[in-house]
Amino acid sequence: MLNPFANASLRHAKKREAFSVAKRSDLMVAASALRRPAASRPRADPPATPPVDDLDPAIDSDLTADAFAAGPRARALLRGREIAAEDLKRSGGSYSLDEVRRLLNGVSRQSVEKRVREGRLLAVSGPNNKRYYPVTQFRDDGSVVEGLREVQRALATENGYAVLNFLVNANPQLDGLKPLDLLKRGEVGRVVEAAERTGEPSR
């Protein structure tokens, strides 16, 4: 029979062995977790993103109605588009490319494009960024009025709507007549002079 001191020593040894086994087990679990790929490790939930509508009151108070109002340049741009639409509609609308080709006795698309580049045919941009051709530049027989190239050069602009605006509105420099009407009467020089004065930079 073991004495009390031997029994105590035996119990202490068993406790140390149990602790050592538990410690080794914990270390193995920890090592296994470290070896696990990052994607398989449990991740902490990301911090919640605050709703977009929850603006800082200090910022929200600065966003007054005036901040969203269109400025003078934006209003001028919108007004310019309105004027262009009015000019086109009032002067009779426009033809499509295919319609112009028929009017010009079946010329090719390339021929139409060449006339536009040279200024002998007026084109304006329309829906889907397509070109359209104001009806008012054509005579009753389908031909194009003479003098468009000279007028466009005098105005010093390639903007078709700016040229159309000059052509279809009464001009005080021409005794209140419309430049296009004078072109149809063959008075090209007179219209070019008015266009040159119109195209001059303001002082």
Backbone as a ProteinNet text record, in pm:
[ID]
protein_1_A
[PRIMARY]
MLNPFANASLRHAKKREAFSVAKRSDLMVAASALRRPAASRPRADPPATPPVDDLDPAIDSDLTADAFAAGPRARALLRGREIAAEDLKRSGGSYSLDEVRRLLNGVSRQSVEKRVREGRLLAVSGPNNKRYYPVTQFRDDGSVVEGLREVQRALATENGYAVLNFLVNANPQLDGLKPLDLLKRGEVGRVVEAAERTGEPSR
[TERTIARY]
85.7	0	88	53.4	133.1	105.5	206.3	186.9	118.1	70.4	-3.6	77.7	208.4	291.9	301.9	306.5	312.8	182.9	68	-61.7	-74.4	-29.2	-35.8	49	167.7	257.2	197.7	129.8	68.7	-45.5	-129.6	-241.8	-189.6	-82.2	-24.6	28.7	90.8	144.4	33.8	-78.5	-191.3	-251.6	-261	-316.4	-228.5	-95	-2.5	-14.2	-31.2	-45.4	-173.7	-283.7	-411.4	-401.8	-336.8	-320.8	-237.7	-129.3	-42.3	-117.2	-203.6	-281.9	-378.6	-446.7	-540.5	-469.5	-351.7	-277.2	-235.7	-186.3	-146	-265.7	-384	-505.5	-541.6	-531.8	-561.9	-465.7	-338.4	-239.2	-263.6	-305.4	-333.5	-452.1	-555.1	-671.1	-631.1	-549.2	-505.6	-421.2	-329.9	-245.8	-327.8	-429.4	-516.2	-590.5	-635.1	-707.1	-616.4	-488.9	-395.6	-361.7	-357.5	-328.3	-446	-568.3	-688.3	-683.2	-722.3	-722.9	-804.7	-759.7	-827.9	-973.6	-1005.4	-1144.9	-1236.9	-1179.4	-1265.6	-1276.2	-1194.6	-1203	-1328.7	-1388.3	-1505.3	-1464.8	-1542.3	-1512.5	-1609.4	-1556.5	-1644	-1731.4	-1853.8	-1944.7	-1892.5	-1894	-1846.8	-1941.5	-1886.5	-1973.8	-2084.4	-2199.2	-2315.9	-2293.6	-2326.6	-2314.8	-2438.3	-2419.3	-2537.2	-2614.3	-2745	-2826.6	-2784.1	-2797.1	-2758.1	-2841	-2965.4	-3054.2	-3020.8	-2942.9	-2911.7	-2793.5	-2814.9	-2709.5	-2683.2	-2561.4	-2528.3	-2617.7	-2687.1	-2776.6	-2705.8	-2575.8	-2502.2	-2486.3	-2467.1	-2454.9	-2591.1	-2690.2	-2824.4	-2880.3	-2845.7	-2899.5	-2844.2	-2724.2	-2664.6	-2722	-2787.6	-2841.9	-2979.5	-2979.4	-3104	-3148.9	-3266.4	-3320.2	-3231.2	-3165	-3079.3	-2962.7	-2918.9	-2806	-2840.5	-2967.7	-3010.6	-3063.8	-3077.4	-3133.7	-3033.3	-3082.7	-2996.3	-2942.4	-2813.6	-2751	-2776.4	-2724.9	-2748	-2700.4	-2584.5	-2533.6	-2624.5	-2670.7	-2759.1	-2890.9	-2943.5	-3069.8	-3051.5	-2936.2	-2909.1	-2900.1	-2839.5	-2828.7	-2966.7	-3051.8	-3187.2	-3265	-3250.1	-3319.9	-3269.7	-3139.1	-3084.8	-3145.2	-3165.5	-3228.6	-3373.6	-3441.3	-3580.6	-3588.6	-3498.1	-3496.7	-3467	-3371.3	-3337	-3457.2	-3530.5	-3648.8	-3756.5	-3772.2	-3871.7	-3835.9	-3706.1	-3662.3	-3689.8	-3656.5	-3673	-3820.2	-3901	-4043.6	-4109.2	-4076.8	-4139.3	-4097.7	-3979.5	-3930.1	-3969.6	-4048.3	-4099.2	-4047.6	-3968.3	-3918	-3794.8	-3774.5	-3651.3	-3674.3	-3577	-3575.5	-3473.1	-3496.6	-3397.6	-3294	-3189.9	-3086.1	-3142.5	-3222.1	-3277.9	-3368.3	-3442.2	-3530.8	-3449.7	-3339.3	-3252.9	-3190	-3150.6	-3092.4	-3192.6	-3318.6	-3420	-3440	-3441.2	-3457.3	-3343.2	-3224.8	-3106.6	-3079.1	-3187.8	-3180.1	-3097.3	-3110.7	-3048.3	-2899.1	-2845.6	-2701.2	-2664.4	-2538.5	-2492.1	-2486.3	-2474.6	-2457.6	-2329.6	-2225.2	-2097.6	-2109.5	-2190.1	-2210.3	-2282.6	-2382	-2452.8	-2357.5	-2274.6	-2179.5	-2079	-2038.1	-1942.9	-2004.8	-2129.8	-2196.8	-2209.6	-2234.9	-2243.9	-2107.2	-2000.8	-1866.6	-1827.8	-1867.7	-1832.4	-1922.2	-2030.3	-2120.1	-2228.4	-2238.4	-2339.3	-2474.2	-2476.8	-2600.5	-2601.1	-2711.5	-2719.9	-2776.6	-2707.4	-2752.2	-2753.3	-2845.5	-2854.1	-2861.9	-2815.5	-2819.9	-2959.7	-3001.9	-3135.2	-3132.3	-3246.7	-3255	-3155.1	-3101.1	-3003.6	-2879	-2851.9	-2731.4	-2726.3	-2843	-2848.7	-2860.6	-2818.4	-2828.5	-2963.7	-3014.4	-3137.3	-3112.2	-3194.2	-3167.3	-3289.7	-3277.8	-3392.2	-3456.3	-3588.7	-3664.9	-3650.6	-3640.3	-3646.5	-3533.8	-3423.6	-3311.3	-3333.8	-3441.3	-3468.6	-3571.3	-3548.2	-3645.3	-3758.6	-3857.4	-3973.5	-3934.9	-3829.4	-3787.7	-3692.9	-3666.3	-3579.9	-3433.4	-3396.5	-3257.2	-3232.1	-3104.6	-3066.5	-3034.9	-3076.2	-3052	-2902.2	-2863.2	-2723.8	-2685.8	-2558	-2507.5	-2491.7	-2534.9	-2523.9	-2377.8	-2289	-2148.3	-2090.6	-2119.4	-2066.1	-2121.9	-2249.2	-2311.5	-2251	-2232	-2176	-2033.6	-1955.2	-1819.4	-1821.1	-1914.3	-1923.1	-1965	-2048.9	-2092.8	-1984.3	-1884.5	-1772.5	-1819.9	-1912.7	-1960.5	-1996.1	-1977.3	-2018.5	-2142.1	-2199.7	-2320.5	-2440.7	-2500.4	-2611.4	-2729	-2755.9	-2869.3	-2843.3	-2717.9	-2684.1	-2703.7	-2663.9	-2683	-2831.8	-2906.9	-3051.7	-3119.2	-3076.6	-3134.8	-3114.3	-2996.3	-2969.8	-3055.7	-3070.6	-3138.9	-3289.1	-3354	-3501	-3566	-3485.4	-3543.1	-3521.5	-3620.3	-3610.6	-3485.6	-3414.9	-3287.9	-3299.1	-3275.6	-3287.4	-3186.9	-3073.6	-2974.2	-3019.8	-3125.3	-3179.3	-3321.8	-3344.2	-3475.5	-3586.8	-3551	-3650.4	-3684.6	-3612.8	-3638.9	-3560.1	-3603.9	-3533.5	-3420.7	-3300.1	-3187.8	-3215.8	-3286.2	-3311.9	-3399.8	-3493.9	-3579.1	-3497.3	-3398.8	-3312.8	-3221.6	-3176.1	-3095	-3175	-3300.6	-3385.4	-3409.3	-3392.9	-3405.9	-3272.5	-3167.8	-3036.3	-2951	-2992.9	-2917.3	-2815.3	-2723.4	-2626.1	-2531.7	-2479.3	-2383.6	-2441.4	-2564	-2628.1	-2640.5	-2677.4	-2692.9	-2556.7	-2453.6	-2320.1	-2270	-2295.4	-2253.5	-2320.9	-2449.2	-2519.7	-2464.2	-2428.4	-2373.1	-2236.9	-2156.8	-2025.6	-2038.5	-2134.7	-2154.9	-2208.5	-2290.9	-2343.7	-2234.6	-2143.3	-2037.4	-1922.7	-1918.5	-1810.5	-1820.8	-1707	-1712	-1759	-1841.7	-1891.9	-1781.1	-1785.5	-1680.7	-1738.5
-119.3	0	122.6	219.8	342.8	432.7	505.6	601.1	725.5	813	933.7	1022	1031.2	1119.1	1064.8	931.4	871	891.4	875.5	898.6	1042.3	1136.3	1277.4	1303.6	1244.3	1263.8	1205.7	1086.5	1024.4	1109.6	1161.5	1246.5	1371.6	1432.8	1553.2	1523.9	1405.9	1369.7	1352.1	1289.2	1270.4	1404.2	1498.3	1630.9	1701.5	1693.4	1758.8	1697.3	1562.2	1495.2	1538.7	1547.6	1591.1	1733.7	1823.4	1962.5	1971	1886.9	1888.2	1842.8	1737.7	1689.8	1796.7	1860.7	1967.8	2082.4	2117.4	2228.8	2195.6	2068.2	2027.4	2030.4	1987.8	1988.9	2130.1	2224.3	2365.1	2418.4	2385.2	2432.8	2376.1	2246.6	2185.5	2253.5	2284.5	2354.6	2490.8	2563.5	2696.6	2688.9	2590.8	2576.3	2541.3	2455.1	2419	2540.4	2626.7	2748	2840.6	2849.7	2936.8	2882.9	2749.2	2690.5	2697.8	2720.6	2724	2843.4	2828.6	2943.2	3058.7	3180.9	3301.4	3304.3	3253.5	3259.5	3175.4	3065.2	2976.8	3017.6	3116.2	3160.8	3245.5	3235.5	3320.8	3466.5	3549.8	3692.9	3772.5	3879.6	3968.8	4045.8	4067.5	4143	4284.7	4337.1	4474.6	4572.9	4688.7	4788.7	4831.5	4848.6	4885.8	5021.2	5032	5158.7	5243.5	5365.9	5449	5476.8	5484.9	5513.3	5643.5	5647.6	5767.5	5888.1	5862.8	5973.9	6037.4	5965.5	6019.4	6114	6232.5	6331.4	6401.1	6450	6531.1	6655	6682.7	6800.6	6928.2	6938.6	7060.3	7073.4	6956.3	6959	6978.3	6908.2	6914	7054.9	7131	7266.2	7358.4	7323.3	7407.8	7378.1	7262.6	7224.5	7287.2	7414.9	7486.5	7473.5	7522.3	7514.4	7587.7	7694.8	7771.2	7687.7	7589.3	7507.5	7421.2	7390.8	7303.5	7382	7510.1	7591.2	7605.3	7602.4	7618.9	7761.1	7773	7903.2	7969.1	8091	8163.8	8087.1	8022.9	7949.6	7831.5	7761.1	7646.7	7692.2	7803.9	7855	7901.7	7963	8008.1	7889.1	7779.8	7660	7603.4	7597.1	7546.8	7637.6	7767.9	7862.8	7852.1	7828.4	7811.8	7692.2	7583.8	7465.8	7493.6	7569.2	7604.8	7689.5	7786.7	7872.8	7791.1	7698.8	7614.9	7533.3	7477.8	7398.8	7485.9	7607	7699.1	7739.2	7769.2	7807.2	7696.2	7574.6	7461.2	7435.5	7439.2	7412.6	7521.8	7648.3	7760.5	7767.1	7716.6	7724.5	7602.7	7512	7401.6	7264.5	7253.7	7122.9	7081.3	6952	6904.4	6775.6	6745.8	6620.7	6525.7	6396.6	6296.5	6283.5	6208	6187.2	6121.6	6019.9	5950.5	6041.5	6127.6	6220.8	6322.7	6368.5	6463.1	6397.2	6273.5	6202.9	6193.9	6170.8	6164.6	6301.5	6406.7	6542.5	6578.6	6529.3	6562.6	6456	6395.9	6301.5	6176.5	6125.5	5998.6	6002.8	6117.2	6123.9	6031.7	5999	5908.6	5979.9	5898.5	5954.9	6038.1	5987.5	6059.3	6196.2	6203.9	6331.8	6431.4	6381.2	6468	6517.7	6427.1	6465.1	6568	6551.7	6645.9	6785.1	6791.3	6921.9	6988.5	6907.7	6963.6	7018	6940.9	6985.7	7114.5	7126.5	7245.1	7364.4	7341.3	7450.8	7475.6	7390.4	7409.9	7349.2	7277.6	7216.6	7229.1	7278.2	7302.5	7180.3	7135.6	7021.7	7061.5	7003.5	7026.6	6890.5	6885.9	6760.1	6738.8	6611.8	6579	6461.2	6395.2	6280.9	6171.8	6105.5	5997.6	6044.6	6174.7	6234.1	6218.6	6210.1	6200.9	6340	6351.6	6479.6	6492.6	6614.7	6647.2	6774.8	6795	6900.5	6991.6	7117.1	7208.8	7220.4	7208	7213.5	7348.2	7453	7588.7	7621.9	7547.1	7576.3	7523.2	7447.8	7389.8	7474	7488.2	7554.3	7457.7	7511	7427.3	7311.8	7330.2	7224.7	7123.2	7139	7045.7	7085.7	7191.4	7236.3	7318.9	7334.1	7409.2	7553.1	7648.9	7790	7816.8	7908.4	7947.3	8044.1	8039.8	8135.9	8083.1	7959.8	7907.8	7898.3	7857.6	7845.5	7981.4	8082.5	8215.9	8273.3	8247	8297	8228.7	8099.1	8026.5	8073.1	8097.4	8147.4	8286.3	8368.3	8503.9	8502.8	8409.4	8398.5	8338.5	8275.3	8215.3	8114.2	8029	7923.2	7799.5	7683.5	7558.9	7501.9	7579.1	7535.3	7554.7	7443.9	7452.9	7531.2	7520.9	7593.3	7743.7	7784.4	7926.8	7983.4	7906.6	7950.9	7958.2	7858.3	7858.1	7976.9	8007.4	8120.2	8250.9	8267.8	8387.8	8391	8278.6	8273.5	8296.1	8247.3	8243.9	8352.8	8440.3	8547.7	8683.2	8770.9	8904.7	8975.6	9041.7	9105	9256.3	9335.2	9480.7	9538.3	9469.5	9516	9494.2	9417.3	9388.7	9443	9555.6	9622.1	9531.7	9450.5	9364.3	9239.7	9214.6	9095.9	8976.1	8858	8736.9	8708.7	8682.8	8656.2	8545.5	8440.7	8330.6	8372.8	8462.6	8510.6	8587.2	8663	8736.8	8642.6	8534.5	8436.4	8374.8	8349.2	8288.6	8387	8516	8618	8645.2	8576.5	8591.6	8702.2	8764.5	8876	8822.9	8741.6	8676.6	8778.2	8873.2	8971	9049.8	9091	9169.6	9087.6	8962.9	8876.7	8848.1	8828.4	8801.2	8919.7	9040.9	9160	9164	9131.7	9129.1	9017.9	8906	8795.5	8832	8902.9	8945.3	9037.9	9129.2	9219	9142.3	9042.4	8961.1	8876	8825.9	8739.5	8813.1	8946	9021.6	9015	9001.6	8998.3	9133.5	9128.6	9252.2	9323.2	9455.2	9534.7	9603.1
0	0	0	-85.7	-97.6	19.8	60.6	169.7	115.7	205.3	160.4	69	95	11.2	-131	-143	-276.4	-350.7	-277.2	-342.2	-392.4	-311.7	-351.3	-472.6	-475	-589.9	-716.1	-702.1	-818.6	-874.3	-782.7	-829.1	-899.1	-847.6	-907.5	-1047.4	-1060.9	-1193.6	-1295.6	-1252.5	-1344.7	-1386.5	-1293.6	-1327.6	-1429.8	-1408.6	-1502.8	-1642.9	-1646.6	-1776	-1846	-1767.9	-1826	-1877.8	-1801.8	-1843.7	-1970.3	-1973.8	-2090.6	-2215.2	-2200.7	-2313.5	-2361.3	-2265	-2301.3	-2370	-2322.8	-2382.2	-2524.4	-2543.8	-2678.3	-2773.3	-2721	-2802.7	-2845.1	-2750.1	-2784.1	-2888.1	-2875.9	-2971.3	-3109.9	-3114.9	-3244.9	-3312.4	-3233.8	-3290.2	-3343.6	-3265	-3307	-3432.8	-3437.8	-3556.8	-3678.9	-3658.7	-3770.7	-3823.6	-3734.5	-3776.8	-3854.7	-3813.1	-3884.3	-4021.6	-4033.4	-4163.9	-4259	-4208.6	-4290.8	-4385.7	-4512.2	-4606.6	-4551.5	-4588.4	-4537.6	-4575.4	-4695.9	-4742.2	-4656.7	-4591.9	-4514.4	-4369	-4328.4	-4189.9	-4170.9	-4058.2	-4031.4	-4028.4	-4093.9	-4101.4	-4016.6	-3968.1	-3891.9	-3989	-3953.8	-4039	-4058.1	-4185.8	-4207.7	-4140.7	-4105.2	-4042.2	-4136	-4084.1	-4164.6	-4229.4	-4361	-4432.8	-4406.4	-4366.2	-4339	-4465.5	-4461	-4580.1	-4645.8	-4781.1	-4854.8	-4812.1	-4778.7	-4745.1	-4610.6	-4528.6	-4396.7	-4406.8	-4461.2	-4477.1	-4344.7	-4336.8	-4221	-4222.7	-4115	-4115.2	-4154.9	-4118.6	-4153.6	-4303.9	-4373.2	-4518.8	-4582.8	-4531.3	-4588.1	-4585.3	-4482.4	-4470.6	-4577.8	-4632.1	-4736.8	-4874.5	-4892.2	-5022.4	-5041.6	-5061.2	-5081.1	-5225.7	-5253.5	-5389.8	-5489.6	-5445.2	-5535.7	-5588.5	-5508.9	-5551.8	-5672.6	-5690.5	-5799.5	-5920	-5907.7	-6015.7	-6130.2	-6254.1	-6371	-6376.3	-6404.7	-6413.8	-6548.6	-6567.2	-6692.8	-6815.8	-6807.4	-6923.4	-6957.7	-6854.6	-6878.8	-6939.1	-6889.7	-6944.7	-7088.7	-7117.1	-7254	-7349.1	-7302.1	-7385.4	-7417	-7314.8	-7336.5	-7430.7	-7412.5	-7499	-7642.5	-7659.2	-7793	-7864.5	-7791.3	-7850.6	-7887.9	-7804.2	-7834.6	-7961.2	-7973.7	-8092.1	-8217.6	-8207	-8322.4	-8367.9	-8271.1	-8306	-8369.3	-8317.2	-8372.7	-8515.7	-8539.1	-8673.4	-8773.4	-8733.8	-8824.1	-8854.6	-8752.5	-8771.4	-8854.8	-8823.7	-8893.2	-9040.1	-9070.5	-9208.5	-9291.8	-9234.3	-9314.7	-9278	-9171.1	-9131.1	-9208.9	-9221.9	-9284.8	-9362.6	-9447	-9522	-9459.3	-9476.8	-9438.1	-9549.1	-9523.4	-9624.6	-9749.8	-9732.9	-9849.2	-9931.6	-9863.4	-9935.4	-10014.3	-9955.2	-10026.6	-10148.5	-10134.2	-10248.3	-10363.3	-10331.7	-10437.3	-10500.8	-10418.6	-10471.6	-10566	-10533.4	-10613.9	-10719.7	-10769.8	-10881.3	-10849.8	-10726.9	-10692.7	-10670.7	-10626.5	-10601	-10485.3	-10472.3	-10367.7	-10231.9	-10128.5	-9994.1	-9986.7	-10051.9	-10050.8	-10116.3	-10221.3	-10288.4	-10197.6	-10123.7	-10029.2	-9921.7	-9866.5	-9762.6	-9814.5	-9937.5	-9995.9	-10006.7	-10048.4	-10058.5	-9922.4	-9818.5	-9683.1	-9640.3	-9663.2	-9625.4	-9696.5	-9821.9	-9899.3	-9868.6	-9792	-9757.1	-9859.8	-9962.4	-10066.4	-10029.6	-9919.5	-9871.2	-9719.3	-9665	-9521.3	-9450.3	-9345.7	-9265.3	-9118.2	-9044	-8899.8	-8830.4	-8706.8	-8632.2	-8575.3	-8575.3	-8526	-8431.2	-8411	-8320.5	-8356.9	-8252.6	-8271.5	-8344.7	-8334.2	-8393.1	-8545.1	-8607.6	-8752.9	-8813.6	-8939.4	-9009	-9077.5	-9073.7	-9144.6	-9224.4	-9327.6	-9425.2	-9435.3	-9386.6	-9387.1	-9525.3	-9527.8	-9652.8	-9721.4	-9642.3	-9697.5	-9794.1	-9793.1	-9882.9	-10024.7	-10043.2	-10174.5	-10250.7	-10377.3	-10463.3	-10497.5	-10565.6	-10601.8	-10694.5	-10771.4	-10863.7	-10798.9	-10667.9	-10596.4	-10591.5	-10662.2	-10658.4	-10531	-10496	-10376.1	-10415.8	-10333.9	-10365.2	-10371.9	-10456.9	-10469.4	-10356.8	-10317.5	-10220.5	-10078.5	-10052.4	-9915.4	-9869.2	-9958.9	-9920.5	-9884.5	-9963.8	-9937.5	-9806.6	-9781.4	-9657.5	-9535.9	-9545.5	-9431.7	-9402	-9505.7	-9484.1	-9420.7	-9463.5	-9408.7	-9261.7	-9226.3	-9086.6	-8997.2	-9058.7	-8985.1	-8881.4	-8923.1	-8833.8	-8915.5	-8852.8	-8916.2	-8847.4	-8757.1	-8687.4	-8778.8	-8820.9	-8915.3	-8862.7	-8733.9	-8675.8	-8672	-8651.7	-8653.6	-8794.5	-8894.6	-9033.6	-9065.6	-9023.6	-9048.8	-8981.9	-8860.2	-8787.9	-8864.6	-8921.2	-9000.5	-9125.9	-9191	-9320	-9311.4	-9207.2	-9206.7	-9122.2	-9063.3	-8982.9	-9049.8	-9033.3	-9092.1	-9040.2	-9132.2	-9097	-9117.2	-9011.6	-9026.6	-9126.2	-9145	-9240.9	-9385.3	-9401	-9534.6	-9546.7	-9482	-9486.1	-9432.4	-9335	-9272.8	-9353	-9460.6	-9540.9	-9487.9	-9526.3	-9486.5	-9585.4	-9534.8	-9625.5	-9726	-9684.3	-9775.8	-9892.8	-9866.5	-9975.2	-10077.9	-10029.9	-10121.1	-10199.8	-10135	-10207.2	-10321.3	-10297.2	-10400.8	-10515.3	-10484.7	-10589.5	-10657	-10610.2	-10672.4	-10613.8	-10503.8	-10446.5	-10343.9	-10392.9	-10305.2	-10240.4	-10319	-10265.3	-10149.3	-10162.5	-10056.3	-9927.6	-9942.5	-9824.3	-9760.7	-9843	-9790.1	-9708.4	-9755.3	-9680.2	-9543	-9539.3	-9410.7	-9322.3	-9381.6	-9303.8	-9246.4	-9323.4	-9274.9	-9155.3	-9160.4	-9046.6	-8925.9	-8952.2	-8843.1	-8779.6	-8861	-8812	-8746.9	-8757.6	-8696.6	-8544.4	-8470.9	-8325.2	-8270.8	-8169.3	-8110.5	-8034.5	-8034.6	-7968.1	-7844.2
[MASK]
+++++++++++++++++++++++++++++++++++++++++++++++++++++++++++++++++++++++++++++++++++++++++++++++++++++++++++++++++++++++++++++++++++++++++++++++++++++++++++++++++++++++++++++++++++++++++++++++++++++++++++

